[in-house]
């Protein structure tokens, strides 16, 4: 299994990192998804690269072997929310790194309206204000599964939770007063 202290590198950088067009697209993606550095982007690209490689290898197998092994790959990607229920191996080849970045906790917190900006979402997560199924998650790069997506809430005891609840109750009272 290996020593827990010596972790492996989860990303592989580009072969030629100083291409101007690549630098420009990387900076746009970093700004759009609020990434801390390019390693987070390269991690997503590495995940997609390995999944696409697995799909290409499966497409080279004969049909009986492909169906049983391909089903497990499709199920795993469906649980992660990267593909739809009725997807095929060909759909895996169309995945991009942005598909993985959309499944990060930081992005989902923003989309659920729990934070005003992508950077605020990152701050809430790293400061321990966000929980999944009642358990605090402090990693903004956590890939949220389909089943966990509805279980994202503010952490118990978080002052952010109290602040949001008081704002929503004030808004409800304001709406009742107008009626």
Phi and psi in degrees as GROMACS dihedral restraints (atoms count N, CA, C in turn):
[ dihedral_restraints ]
;  ai    aj    ak    al  type     phi  dphi    fc
    3     4     5     6     1   102.0    20    10
    4     5     6     7     1   164.6    20    10
    6     7     8     9     1   -77.7    20    10
    7     8     9    10     1   128.9    20    10
    9    10    11    12     1   -63.9    20    10
   10    11    12    13     1   -21.6    20    10
   12    13    14    15     1   -74.3    20    10
   13    14    15    16     1   -28.0    20    10
   15    16    17    18     1  -102.1    20    10
   16    17    18    19     1    93.3    20    10
   18    19    20    21     1   -84.6    20    10
   19    20    21    22     1   160.4    20    10
   21    22    23    24     1   -91.2    20    10
   22    23    24    25     1   157.2    20    10
   24    25    26    27     1   -74.2    20    10
   25    26    27    28     1   129.5    20    10
   27    28    29    30     1   -95.2    20    10
   28    29    30    31     1     0.1    20    10
   30    31    32    33     1  -135.1    20    10
   31    32    33    34     1   159.1    20    10
   33    34    35    36     1  -131.5    20    10
   34    35    36    37     1   122.3    20    10
   36    37    38    39     1   -71.1    20    10
   37    38    39    40     1   169.8    20    10
   39    40    41    42     1   -68.4    20    10
   40    41    42    43     1   152.6    20    10
   42    43    44    45     1   -64.9    20    10
   43    44    45    46     1   -37.3    20    10
   45    46    47    48     1  -131.9    20    10
   46    47    48    49     1    92.6    20    10
   48    49    50    51     1   -76.1    20    10
   49    50    51    52     1    -9.6    20    10
   51    52    53    54     1  -102.6    20    10
   52    53    54    55     1    31.0    20    10
   54    55    56    57     1   -84.0    20    10
   55    56    57    58     1   126.9    20    10
   57    58    59    60     1   -59.3    20    10
   58    59    60    61     1   -44.0    20    10
   60    61    62    63     1   -64.7    20    10
   61    62    63    64     1   -37.3    20    10
   63    64    65    66     1   -65.5    20    10
   64    65    66    67     1   -43.5    20    10
   66    67    68    69     1   -60.4    20    10
   67    68    69    70     1   -41.2    20    10
   69    70    71    72     1   -66.8    20    10
   70    71    72    73     1   -44.2    20    10
   72    73    74    75     1   -68.0    20    10
   73    74    75    76     1   -37.2    20    10
   75    76    77    78     1   -62.6    20    10
   76    77    78    79     1   -41.6    20    10
   78    79    80    81     1   -66.9    20    10
   79    80    81    82     1   -36.2    20    10
   81    82    83    84     1   -65.0    20    10
   82    83    84    85     1   -43.1    20    10
   84    85    86    87     1   -67.2    20    10
   85    86    87    88     1   -40.4    20    10
   87    88    89    90     1   -61.4    20    10
   88    89    90    91     1   -41.8    20    10
   90    91    92    93     1   -68.7    20    10
   91    92    93    94     1   -39.4    20    10
   93    94    95    96     1   -66.2    20    10
   94    95    96    97     1   -41.0    20    10
   96    97    98    99     1  -101.8    20    10
   97    98    99   100     1     2.3    20    10
   99   100   101   102     1    64.6    20    10
  100   101   102   103     1    39.7    20    10
  102   103   104   105     1   -77.4    20    10
  103   104   105   106     1   149.4    20    10
  105   106   107   108     1   -75.1    20    10
  106   107   108   109     1   -41.1    20    10
  108   109   110   111     1  -154.8    20    10
  109   110   111   112     1   178.5    20    10
  111   112   113   114     1   -71.6    20    10
  112   113   114   115     1   -18.9    20    10
  114   115   116   117     1   -61.4    20    10
  115   116   117   118     1   -36.5    20    10
  117   118   119   120     1   -65.8    20    10
  118   119   120   121     1   -37.6    20    10
  120   121   122   123     1   -68.6    20    10
  121   122   123   124     1   -42.6    20    10
  123   124   125   126     1   -67.1    20    10
  124   125   126   127     1   -28.9    20    10
  126   127   128   129     1   -64.0    20    10
  127   128   129   130     1   -45.3    20    10
  129   130   131   132     1   -62.7    20    10
  130   131   132   133     1   -42.1    20    10
  132   133   134   135     1   -64.1    20    10
  133   134   135   136     1   -36.5    20    10
  135   136   137   138     1   -67.6    20    10
  136   137   138   139     1   -39.9    20    10
  138   139   140   141     1   -60.4    20    10
  139   140   141   142     1   -47.2    20    10
  141   142   143   144     1   -65.4    20    10
  142   143   144   145     1   -39.8    20    10
  144   145   146   147     1   -61.4    20    10
  145   146   147   148     1   -43.3    20    10
  147   148   149   150     1   -69.8    20    10
  148   149   150   151     1   -38.6    20    10
  150   151   152   153     1   -66.2    20    10
  151   152   153   154     1   -42.9    20    10
  153   154   155   156     1   -65.2    20    10
  154   155   156   157     1   -36.7    20    10
  156   157   158   159     1   -63.1    20    10
  157   158   159   160     1   -42.7    20    10
  159   160   161   162     1   -62.0    20    10
  160   161   162   163     1   -40.7    20    10
  162   163   164   165     1   -65.8    20    10
  163   164   165   166     1   -41.4    20    10
  165   166   167   168     1   -63.8    20    10
  166   167   168   169     1   -40.2    20    10
  168   169   170   171     1   -64.7    20    10
  169   170   171   172     1   -37.7    20    10
  171   172   173   174     1   -68.2    20    10
  172   173   174   175     1   -36.8    20    10
  174   175   176   177     1   -66.5    20    10
  175   176   177   178     1   -21.4    20    10
  177   178   179   180     1   -82.2    20    10
  178   179   180   181     1   -15.0    20    10
  180   181   182   183     1   -78.9    20    10
  181   182   183   184     1   158.5    20    10
  183   184   185   186     1   -66.4    20    10
  184   185   186   187     1   157.6    20    10
  186   187   188   189     1   -54.4    20    10
  187   188   189   190     1   -45.6    20    10
  189   190   191   192     1   -61.2    20    10
  190   191   192   193     1   -42.4    20    10
  192   193   194   195     1   -71.2    20    10
  193   194   195   196     1   -37.2    20    10
  195   196   197   198     1   -62.9    20    10
  196   197   198   199     1   -39.9    20    10
  198   199   200   201     1   -67.3    20    10
  199   200   201   202     1   -41.7    20    10
  201   202   203   204     1   -74.6    20    10
  202   203   204   205     1   -40.6    20    10
  204   205   206   207     1   -76.3    20    10
  205   206   207   208     1   -36.3    20    10
  207   208   209   210     1   -65.7    20    10
  208   209   210   211     1   -32.5    20    10
  210   211   212   213     1   -61.8    20    10
  211   212   213   214     1   -41.3    20    10
  213   214   215   216     1   -67.5    20    10
  214   215   216   217     1   -38.6    20    10
  216   217   218   219     1   -65.2    20    10
  217   218   219   220     1   -43.6    20    10
  219   220   221   222     1   -64.1    20    10
  220   221   222   223     1   -39.9    20    10
  222   223   224   225     1   -64.1    20    10
  223   224   225   226     1   -41.6    20    10
  225   226   227   228     1   -64.3    20    10
  226   227   228   229     1   -42.9    20    10
  228   229   230   231     1   -71.8    20    10
  229   230   231   232     1   -30.7    20    10
  231   232   233   234     1   -67.5    20    10
  232   233   234   235     1   -42.6    20    10
  234   235   236   237     1   -62.2    20    10
  235   236   237   238     1   -35.2    20    10
  237   238   239   240     1   -74.0    20    10
  238   239   240   241     1   -16.6    20    10
  240   241   242   243     1    86.8    20    10
  241   242   243   244     1    16.9    20    10
  243   244   245   246     1   -84.4    20    10
  244   245   246   247     1   -26.7    20    10
  246   247   248   249     1  -132.9    20    10
  247   248   249   250     1   167.0    20    10
  249   250   251   252     1   -83.5    20    10
  250   251   252   253     1   175.7    20    10
  252   253   254   255     1   -65.7    20    10
  253   254   255   256     1   -40.3    20    10
  255   256   257   258     1  -100.3    20    10
  256   257   258   259     1    30.9    20    10
  258   259   260   261     1   -79.7    20    10
  259   260   261   262     1   161.6    20    10
  261   262   263   264     1  -120.8    20    10
  262   263   264   265     1   179.4    20    10
  264   265   266   267     1   -63.5    20    10
  265   266   267   268     1   -29.6    20    10
  267   268   269   270     1   -66.0    20    10
  268   269   270   271     1   -31.3    20    10
  270   271   272   273     1   -68.5    20    10
  271   272   273   274     1   -27.5    20    10
  273   274   275   276     1   -65.0    20    10
  274   275   276   277     1   -35.0    20    10
  276   277   278   279     1   -67.8    20    10
  277   278   279   280     1   -17.6    20    10
  279   280   281   282     1   -90.7    20    10
  280   281   282   283     1     1.0    20    10
  282   283   284   285     1   -71.0    20    10
  283   284   285   286     1   147.1    20    10
  285   286   287   288     1  -124.4    20    10
  286   287   288   289     1   172.0    20    10
  288   289   290   291     1   -65.4    20    10
  289   290   291   292     1   -26.4    20    10
  291   292   293   294     1   -67.2    20    10
  292   293   294   295     1   -27.5    20    10
  294   295   296   297     1   -62.7    20    10
  295   296   297   298     1   -39.7    20    10
  297   298   299   300     1   -71.7    20    10
  298   299   300   301     1   -41.2    20    10
  300   301   302   303     1   -64.4    20    10
  301   302   303   304     1   -28.3    20    10
  303   304   305   306     1   -69.7    20    10
  304   305   306   307     1   -22.5    20    10
  306   307   308   309     1   -93.5    20    10
  307   308   309   310     1     1.2    20    10
  309   310   311   312     1   -71.0    20    10
  310   311   312   313     1   149.3    20    10
  312   313   314   315     1   -59.0    20    10
  313   314   315   316     1   -39.3    20    10
  315   316   317   318     1   -58.4    20    10
  316   317   318   319     1   -44.1    20    10
  318   319   320   321     1   -70.9    20    10
  319   320   321   322     1   -39.9    20    10
  321   322   323   324     1   -69.4    20    10
  322   323   324   325     1   -36.4    20    10
  324   325   326   327     1   -61.1    20    10
  325   326   327   328     1   -41.3    20    10
  327   328   329   330     1   -65.2    20    10
  328   329   330   331     1   -45.1    20    10
  330   331   332   333     1   -66.0    20    10
  331   332   333   334     1   -30.1    20    10
  333   334   335   336     1   -78.2    20    10
  334   335   336   337     1    -6.7    20    10
  336   337   338   339     1    82.1    20    10
  337   338   339   340     1    19.0    20    10
  339   340   341   342     1   -83.5    20    10
  340   341   342   343     1   -11.8    20    10
  342   343   344   345     1  -141.6    20    10
  343   344   345   346     1   154.1    20    10
  345   346   347   348     1   -82.0    20    10
  346   347   348   349     1   -35.5    20    10
  348   349   350   351     1  -129.7    20    10
  349   350   351   352     1   167.5    20    10
  351   352   353   354     1   -67.0    20    10
  352   353   354   355     1   -31.4    20    10
  354   355   356   357     1   -74.5    20    10
  355   356   357   358     1   -35.1    20    10
  357   358   359   360     1   -67.1    20    10
  358   359   360   361     1   -36.6    20    10
  360   361   362   363     1   -61.7    20    10
  361   362   363   364     1   -42.6    20    10
  363   364   365   366     1   -62.3    20    10
  364   365   366   367     1   -42.3    20    10
  366   367   368   369     1   -65.5    20    10
  367   368   369   370     1   -43.4    20    10
  369   370   371   372     1   -58.6    20    10
  370   371   372   373     1   -41.1    20    10
  372   373   374   375     1   -68.9    20    10
  373   374   375   376     1   -48.7    20    10
  375   376   377   378     1   -67.6    20    10
  376   377   378   379     1   -26.5    20    10
  378   379   380   381     1   -87.6    20    10
  379   380   381   382     1     0.6    20    10
  381   382   383   384     1    84.3    20    10
  382   383   384   385     1    25.4    20    10
  384   385   386   387     1   -91.5    20    10
  385   386   387   388     1    -8.1    20    10
  387   388   389   390     1  -113.3    20    10
  388   389   390   391     1   137.8    20    10
  390   391   392   393     1  -131.0    20    10
  391   392   393   394     1   149.9    20    10
  393   394   395   396     1  -117.3    20    10
  394   395   396   397     1   118.8    20    10
  396   397   398   399     1    57.1    20    10
  397   398   399   400     1    37.8    20    10
  399   400   401   402     1    83.7    20    10
  400   401   402   403     1    -3.2    20    10
  402   403   404   405     1  -109.9    20    10
  403   404   405   406     1   127.8    20    10
  405   406   407   408     1   -64.6    20    10
  406   407   408   409     1   136.7    20    10
  408   409   410   411     1  -123.0    20    10
  409   410   411   412     1   122.2    20    10
  411   412   413   414     1  -110.1    20    10
  412   413   414   415     1    16.0    20    10
  414   415   416   417     1  -109.6    20    10
  415   416   417   418     1   109.4    20    10
  417   418   419   420     1   -65.5    20    10
  418   419   420   421     1   -21.2    20    10
  420   421   422   423     1   -87.9    20    10
  421   422   423   424     1     7.1    20    10
  423   424   425   426     1   -61.0    20    10
  424   425   426   427     1   126.8    20    10
  426   427   428   429     1   -84.3    20    10
  427   428   429   430     1   117.2    20    10
  429   430   431   432     1   -86.1    20    10
  430   431   432   433     1   129.6    20    10
  432   433   434   435     1   -80.7    20    10
  433   434   435   436     1   167.1    20    10
  435   436   437   438     1   -60.9    20    10
  436   437   438   439     1   -40.4    20    10
  438   439   440   441     1   -72.3    20    10
  439   440   441   442     1   -28.1    20    10
  441   442   443   444     1   -85.0    20    10
  442   443   444   445     1   -13.1    20    10
  444   445   446   447     1   -61.5    20    10
  445   446   447   448     1   -38.3    20    10
  447   448   449   450     1   -80.0    20    10
  448   449   450   451     1   -11.2    20    10
  450   451   452   453     1   -96.3    20    10
  451   452   453   454     1     8.1    20    10
  453   454   455   456     1   -80.5    20    10
  454   455   456   457     1   122.5    20    10
  456   457   458   459     1  -141.7    20    10
  457   458   459   460     1   178.1    20    10
  459   460   461   462     1   -76.2    20    10
  460   461   462   463     1   147.3    20    10
  462   463   464   465     1   -70.5    20    10
  463   464   465   466     1   150.2    20    10
  465   466   467   468     1   -63.0    20    10
  466   467   468   469     1   137.1    20    10
  468   469   470   471     1    80.1    20    10
  469   470   471   472     1     3.4    20    10
  471   472   473   474     1   -78.8    20    10
  472   473   474   475     1   132.1    20    10
  474   475   476   477     1   -65.4    20    10
  475   476   477   478     1   -23.6    20    10
  477   478   479   480     1   -65.6    20    10
  478   479   480   481     1   -40.4    20    10
  480   481   482   483     1   -61.4    20    10
  481   482   483   484     1   -46.1    20    10
  483   484   485   486     1   -62.9    20    10
  484   485   486   487     1   -40.1    20    10
  486   487   488   489     1   -65.7    20    10
  487   488   489   490     1   -43.0    20    10
  489   490   491   492     1   -67.9    20    10
  490   491   492   493     1   -37.9    20    10
  492   493   494   495     1   -66.0    20    10
  493   494   495   496     1   -39.4    20    10
  495   496   497   498     1   -68.8    20    10
  496   497   498   499     1   -36.6    20    10
  498   499   500   501     1   -64.3    20    10
  499   500   501   502     1   -43.4    20    10
  501   502   503   504     1   -68.0    20    10
  502   503   504   505     1   -35.1    20    10
  504   505   506   507     1   -70.0    20    10
  505   506   507   508     1   -35.7    20    10
  507   508   509   510     1   -64.6    20    10
  508   509   510   511     1   -40.8    20    10
  510   511   512   513     1   -65.1    20    10
  511   512   513   514     1   -40.3    20    10
  513   514   515   516     1   -64.9    20    10
  514   515   516   517     1   -39.2    20    10
  516   517   518   519     1   -67.9    20    10
  517   518   519   520     1   -36.6    20    10
  519   520   521   522     1   -64.9    20    10
  520   521   522   523     1   -38.8    20    10
  522   523   524   525     1   -68.6    20    10
  523   524   525   526     1   -36.9    20    10
  525   526   527   528     1   -68.3    20    10
  526   527   528   529     1   -35.7    20    10
  528   529   530   531     1   -68.7    20    10
  529   530   531   532     1   -30.6    20    10
  531   532   533   534     1   -74.2    20    10
  532   533   534   535     1   -27.0    20    10
